[in-house]
Amino acid sequence: MDSAVRSLHEMFSDGHRAIESACEGAPAEALNWRPADGANAISGLVHHALSSERFWLRIGVGLPPIRRDREAEFASEASDAAELLALVRAAETDVAAALGSFEAARLGEVLDPASLPFVPPDAPAPITRMWCVIHALEHAREHAGQMMLTRQLWDSGRR
């Protein structure tokens, strides 16, 4: 693994640790609590963030994308923190496998938008492998921040 790909792996791992910190020690009630109408629970954010991460990373490194059900991701509930931590460990394994034989020199390759199952409205033209990998990272980290804030609200008793 070259240094650029190793750095990407470290960034994904940092995001996974942030997700873990939002989940560790939380009761199921906290993991499934929505801080406001229309807000997402930690459990739904974990499912969504990791599914989206896997989807975009796989596209970025040239692997077939996974099938997703975005609504089901956000609606999911957890029976305990261990369930969500297992998802994070599985995501870490998937990231390592996806990046394991990937070469940073391929990050500049342009992808055919017609070959993608979904193109976000904010995607640049052209879409590169780099954009897909960075999008996977930044999107998951955005949701990790939401998880952390939700956990802080729960822990502070503002429920």
C-alpha positions in Angstrom: 0.0 0.0 0.0 1.5 3.3 -1.0 1.7 6.3 1.3 -1.2 8.2 -0.2 -3.5 5.2 0.1 -2.2 4.5 3.6 -3.2 8.1 4.5 -6.7 7.5 3.1 -7.0 4.4 5.2 -5.9 6.3 8.3 -8.5 9.0 7.6 -11.3 6.4 7.3 -10.1 4.8 10.5 -10.2 8.2 12.3 -13.8 8.5 11.2 -14.6 5.1 12.4 -13.2 5.9 15.8 -15.4 9.0 15.9 -18.4 6.9 15.2 -17.4 4.4 17.9 -17.0 7.1 20.5 -20.6 8.3 19.8 -21.9 4.7 20.3 -19.7 3.3 23.1 -21.5 2.8 26.4 -24.8 4.2 25.2 -28.0 2.4 26.0 -30.4 1.4 23.2 -32.7 4.3 24.2 -29.9 6.8 23.5 -28.9 5.1 20.2 -32.5 5.2 18.9 -33.4 8.7 20.3 -34.1 11.5 17.9 -33.3 14.9 19.4 -36.0 16.7 17.4 -38.8 16.0 14.9 -37.2 15.2 11.6 -33.8 14.6 13.2 -32.0 11.3 12.9 -31.0 8.9 15.7 -27.4 7.7 16.1 -28.4 4.2 15.0 -29.8 5.5 11.7 -26.8 7.7 11.2 -24.4 4.9 11.7 -26.2 2.6 9.2 -26.5 5.4 6.7 -22.9 6.7 7.0 -21.3 3.3 6.8 -23.5 2.2 3.8 -22.8 5.4 2.0 -19.1 5.1 2.8 -18.9 1.6 1.4 -20.9 2.6 -1.7 -18.7 5.5 -2.7 -15.4 3.9 -1.7 -16.1 0.8 -3.7 -16.9 2.9 -6.8 -13.8 5.0 -6.2 -11.5 2.0 -6.2 -13.3 0.2 -9.1 -15.3 -2.4 -7.2 -19.0 -3.0 -7.8 -21.2 -0.8 -5.6 -23.4 -2.3 -2.9 -27.1 -2.1 -3.1 -28.6 0.4 -0.7 -32.0 1.4 0.8 -31.4 4.9 2.1 -34.7 5.2 3.9 -34.2 1.9 5.7 -30.7 3.0 6.7 -32.1 6.1 8.5 -35.0 4.1 10.0 -32.9 1.4 11.5 -32.7 0.9 15.2 -30.1 -0.8 17.4 -30.7 -3.2 20.3 -27.4 -2.1 21.9 -24.1 -0.4 21.2 -22.3 -3.7 20.5 -24.5 -4.1 17.4 -23.4 -0.7 16.0 -19.8 -1.2 17.0 -19.8 -4.5 15.0 -20.9 -2.5 12.0 -18.0 -0.1 12.4 -15.5 -3.0 12.7 -17.0 -4.6 9.5 -16.6 -1.2 7.8 -13.0 -1.0 8.9 -12.4 -4.5 7.4 -14.1 -3.4 4.2 -12.1 -0.3 3.9 -8.8 -2.2 4.4 -9.9 -4.7 1.7 -11.0 -2.1 -0.8 -7.8 0.0 -0.4 -5.5 -3.0 0.0 -4.5 -3.4 -3.6 -5.6 0.1 -4.9 -2.9 2.3 -6.4 -3.0 6.1 -5.7 -2.0 6.7 -9.3 -5.6 5.7 -10.3 -7.3 8.4 -8.2 -7.2 10.8 -11.2 -9.1 8.5 -13.5 -12.4 9.9 -14.8 -15.5 7.8 -14.4 -18.4 7.7 -16.9 -21.4 9.2 -15.1 -23.7 6.8 -17.1 -21.9 3.9 -15.4 -22.7 5.1 -11.9 -25.9 4.0 -10.1 -26.3 7.5 -8.7 -24.8 10.9 -9.2 -25.3 13.4 -6.5 -26.5 16.8 -7.7 -23.4 18.5 -6.2 -21.0 16.1 -8.0 -18.4 17.8 -10.1 -17.9 17.2 -13.8 -16.0 15.1 -14.5 -16.3 12.7 -11.6 -13.0 11.1 -10.7 -12.1 8.2 -8.5 -10.6 10.7 -6.1 -13.9 12.5 -5.8 -15.7 9.2 -4.9 -13.2 8.3 -2.2 -13.1 11.8 -0.7 -16.9 12.0 -0.9 -17.0 8.7 1.0 -14.8 10.2 3.7 -16.4 13.6 4.1 -19.9 12.3 4.0 -19.3 9.8 6.8 -17.4 12.3 8.9 -20.3 14.8 8.6 -22.6 12.2 10.0 -20.1 11.2 12.7 -20.2 14.8 13.8 -24.0 14.6 14.0 -23.7 11.4 16.0 -21.3 13.0 18.4 -23.6 16.0 18.9 -26.6 13.8 19.4 -24.7 11.8 22.0 -23.7 15.0 23.8 -27.3 16.1 24.0 -28.3 12.8 25.3 -25.6 12.7 27.9 -26.3 16.3 29.1 -30.0 15.3 29.8 -31.4 17.5 27.1 -33.9 15.0 25.9 
